[in-house]
Each structure stands twice: as C-alpha cells, then as structure tokens.
Amino acid sequence: QVQLVESGGGLVQAGGSLSLSCAASTTIFSISTWGWYRQAPGKERELVAQIFRNGTTNYADSVKDRFTISRDNAKNTVTLQMNSLRPEDTAVYHCNNLWGTKYNNWGQGTQVTVSS
C-alpha cells in the first residue's frame, strides 16, 4: 500500500557527505514516525535515525553528531543528511515507518559506499 522510493546514495570518500531522500506515498505520512535503516552485507538491518511526528529525533550512537534526519510533511519526504562519512557507514539505506517495518514493507533502498 505504501510506496517508498529512496534516492541520493553514491560513492564518496571518507569524510565526505551525502544527502538521502525518501519519498513516501501514504495519506498518514504526517502522523507517522519515520526512520532510516541500513544493512551492510552479512549484517542485520539497523535503525540509524528516527524522527517522530512532533519532530523529535533519535540517533544511533554510531551516527550521532554526524547524521541529521528531517521531514517535510507537505512533500511526504524524509531526508538523511550524512556528514563525516566513514567506511563503516557503507550499506544499503532504507526509509520506513513503524507499520512498514512490522509488516516487512520495504522499498528498493539506496546504496551508500564510503571509501577509505
């Protein structure tokens, strides 16, 4: 039911920056909690950043002070600004809301590769 389209990934050198964008087609976007997740080869998917409907944010310790999540309710988009990237940030990044994760509804994702 919910279409998720992630974009903005690419190949960058360590210390560089990328901005990821998520476009979501849902009528309840503005009242949903949204998050960015990542999954590296051979590892389990992890939540890296989360933004609640009131704008409050939550970050994994590994990305805190480097990544910033934001949302635009008028455009149904969620962004992830990633600065000071490290090789260990290399992963496929997905956006999703709580219901999407619960029912395993995921988009294509966008690849982020950070070279050392």
QUICORHU-V191491 format. One record per residue. N is the residue number from 1. SS is DSSP state (A for helix, B for strand, O for the rest). PHI is phi in degrees with one decimal (NA if undefined). BURIAL is b if it has 9 or more other ideal C-beta (glycine too) atoms within 8 Angstrom, else e. Layout:
N|SS|PHI|BURIAL  N|SS|PHI|BURIAL
This chain:
1|O|NA|e  2|O|-96.7|b  3|B|-93.6|e  4|B|-123.0|b  5|B|-128.3|b  6|B|-99.7|b  7|B|-152.9|b  8|O|105.4|b  9|O|-71.3|b  10|B|170.0|e  11|B|-106.6|e  12|B|-136.9|b  13|B|-82.4|e  14|O|-53.7|b  15|O|92.8|e  16|O|-81.9|e  17|O|-133.2|b  18|B|-143.8|b  19|B|-121.5|b  20|B|-97.8|b  21|B|-127.7|b  22|B|-127.9|b  23|B|-106.8|b  24|B|-122.0|b  25|B|-102.9|e  26|O|-154.7|b  27|O|-77.7|e  28|O|-112.3|e  29|A|-56.3|b  30|A|-68.1|e  31|A|-104.7|e  32|O|-98.6|b  33|O|-88.3|b  34|B|-117.3|b  35|B|-143.5|b  36|B|-107.6|b  37|B|-122.1|b  38|B|-140.9|b  39|B|-141.8|b  40|O|-92.6|e  41|O|-54.9|e  42|O|77.8|e  43|O|-122.7|e  44|O|-77.7|e  45|O|-63.7|e  46|B|-128.7|b  47|B|-82.9|b  48|B|-108.0|b  49|B|-155.6|b  50|B|-144.1|b  51|B|-133.7|b  52|O|-86.9|b  53|O|-65.2|e  54|O|-90.0|e  55|O|95.3|e  56|O|-64.1|e  57|B|-119.3|b  58|B|-143.5|e  59|B|-132.8|b  60|O|-66.9|b  61|O|-57.9|e  62|O|-69.0|e  63|O|-119.3|b  64|O|-58.5|e  65|O|76.7|e  66|O|-114.8|e  67|B|-107.8|b  68|B|-135.1|e  69|B|-100.1|b  70|B|-146.8|e  71|B|-142.0|b  72|B|-127.7|b  73|O|-65.8|e  74|O|-68.9|e  75|O|-105.2|e  76|O|55.0|b  77|B|-130.0|b  78|B|-126.9|b  79|B|-119.5|b  80|B|-134.3|b  81|B|-86.6|b  82|B|-116.7|b  83|O|-117.6|e  84|O|49.6|e  85|O|-65.4|b  86|O|-122.5|e  87|A|-54.7|e  88|A|-70.2|e  89|A|-80.5|b  90|O|-60.9|e  91|B|-178.4|b  92|B|-89.9|b  93|B|-104.4|b  94|B|-125.2|b  95|B|-106.1|b  96|B|-171.5|b  97|B|-104.8|b  98|A|-62.2|b  99|A|-65.9|b  100|A|-63.1|b  101|A|-67.8|b  102|A|-64.4|e  103|O|-101.6|e  104|O|57.2|e  105|O|-102.2|b  106|O|-126.6|e  107|O|-86.4|b  108|O|-73.8|e  109|O|82.8|b  110|B|-135.5|b  111|B|-83.0|e  112|B|-117.0|b  113|B|-125.0|b  114|B|-116.0|b  115|B|-88.3|e  116|O|-87.2|e
